[in-house]
Amino acid sequence: MIIAQIQYGVYMFFQVVSVAIVIHLILSWITRPGTPILVFFERMLSPIYSVVRPIAQQLFTRGFRIDLTPVLAFLIISMIQWVINTMLSWFWF
């Protein structure tokens, strides 16, 4: 029972972060820089982006002008979520 609650909590945390990344991506395309809601998402997601940005810069250095840090962060978070849920499900069964 406790493992299931932990698994659900981890799942919900990663879902919230994933949705926040998608919202930030959409807002960055349709709003001007400095908009309060965009600044809020940038501040909320900056710890994640600061970890992922060096990896993204190494992967996409040759003339690539689009910042793929949010996309890479989304993929990494999805993989981490899958690994944690798989590990927790081993304890459950």
C-alpha positions in Angstrom: 0.0 0.0 0.0 2.8 2.5 0.9 4.8 1.6 -2.2 1.7 2.3 -4.4 1.3 5.7 -2.8 5.0 6.5 -3.3 4.7 5.3 -6.9 1.6 7.5 -7.4 3.4 10.5 -5.8 6.4 10.1 -8.0 4.2 9.7 -11.1 2.3 12.9 -10.3 5.4 14.9 -9.6 6.9 13.9 -13.0 3.6 14.6 -14.7 3.4 18.1 -13.3 7.0 18.8 -14.4 6.3 17.4 -17.8 3.2 19.5 -18.3 5.1 22.6 -17.0 7.8 22.0 -19.7 5.1 21.7 -22.4 3.4 24.9 -21.2 6.7 26.7 -21.1 7.5 25.6 -24.7 4.1 26.8 -26.0 4.3 30.1 -24.1 7.8 30.8 -25.3 6.5 30.5 -28.9 3.4 32.7 -28.5 4.4 35.4 -25.9 7.0 38.0 -25.7 10.1 37.5 -23.4 9.6 39.0 -20.0 5.9 38.2 -19.7 5.1 37.4 -16.0 3.8 33.9 -16.7 6.7 33.1 -18.9 9.1 34.4 -16.3 7.3 32.2 -13.7 7.8 29.0 -15.8 11.5 30.0 -16.5 12.2 30.3 -12.8 10.4 27.1 -12.0 12.2 25.1 -14.6 15.6 26.7 -14.5 17.1 24.1 -12.1 16.1 21.4 -14.6 17.3 23.3 -17.6 20.6 24.2 -16.0 21.4 20.5 -15.6 20.2 19.6 -19.2 21.6 22.6 -21.1 25.3 21.5 -21.1 24.2 18.1 -22.5 22.0 19.7 -25.1 24.9 22.1 -26.2 27.2 19.1 -26.6 24.6 17.2 -28.7 23.5 20.1 -30.9 26.5 22.3 -31.4 27.0 22.3 -35.2 25.1 25.3 -36.5 21.8 24.5 -34.7 20.1 27.7 -33.6 17.1 26.2 -31.9 17.4 25.6 -28.1 16.4 22.0 -27.6 17.0 22.0 -23.9 13.2 21.7 -23.0 12.7 18.9 -25.4 15.8 17.0 -24.1 14.6 17.7 -20.5 11.2 16.3 -21.3 12.8 13.1 -22.7 15.1 12.7 -19.8 12.3 13.2 -17.3 10.2 10.7 -19.1 13.0 8.1 -18.9 13.6 8.8 -15.2 9.9 8.5 -14.5 9.8 5.1 -16.4 12.9 3.8 -14.5 11.6 4.8 -11.1 8.1 3.4 -11.7 9.6 0.2 -13.0 11.8 -0.1 -9.9 8.9 0.7 -7.6 6.7 -1.9 -9.3 9.3 -4.6 -8.6 8.8 -3.9 -4.9 5.0 -4.0 -5.4 4.8 -7.4 -7.0 
